[in-house]
């Protein structure tokens, strides 16, 4: 966790590389709930700092009725697969 109630620090494996992603999902998900999930990320962004931590991409999710909903694939997807 990062020093705030809303931000979660994720270490994400994209197959050929890894990135640290800071995401505002901590009010909805615990770090343990995120382990092993296959989720879409945007990684061709400039790095940004949140509360002193560098974020090297962005988690893609949906906002439904004020809650975060994760976008999970319906089948097997290898690490680093392109979102099209």
N, C-alpha and C positions, 0 to 999 in steps of 0.2 A: 504494500500500500504506500501511497505517497502522502505527504503531510496535508491532507484535506479529507473531508468526508465523501467527496464526490469522485476523486480521481483514483484510478487503479493502474499500477505499473505492470505491464505485460512484457514478458520475454518471448518473442514469437520466432518460430523456426519456419523459414521460407524455403527450405531444402538446400539451396546453394548459399544462403546467407541467413543471418539472424538479425533482428531489430528489436529495439526497446520501444514500446508504444505506450503512451500515456493516454488513458481513455476515461471519460466522465461517466463510468458505469458502476461505480462502487456502491451507490445507493440501491442498486438492483441485484448485483452479482458479487459473490465473494471470490477471492483468488482461487479457492479450491474448485469452485464451479466452472472456472475457465480452463482448467487443465485438460488437455487432450481434445479440445474443440477444434473443428475445422471452420474457420470464419473468413470472410472477405476483408481485405485491408487495402488501403491506398498507400503505396510506398514511394511514389515519384513526387513527393512534396518536399519543400524545404523543411529542415529540422526546426522544431520550435521548443521553447522551454516553458514548462508549467511547474510552478512552485519549485524552481531550481533543478528540475529533472528534464532531460532532453527527450523529446518524443520524435521518433524517426519514421513516423507514418500515422495513419488514421484507421481506426476500426470502423467498418461500415455497419450500421444498424438502423433500425426503424424506430420512430417515436410514435407510440400508439396510446392515446388517452393519458399523456404525460408519463408513460413508462417506456423504458428501453426494451426493444424486442430484437434479439440476435437473429441474423440472417444465416441460417445453416443449410448446407447442401443436402439434397435428398438422397445422394449416393456418395460413394467413395471418391475423394478428391485428394490427389497427392499434394504435399507441401509445395508451395510456389506456383501452383497452377494459376493461369491467367483468368481474371474475371472478364467475361465478354458480354 
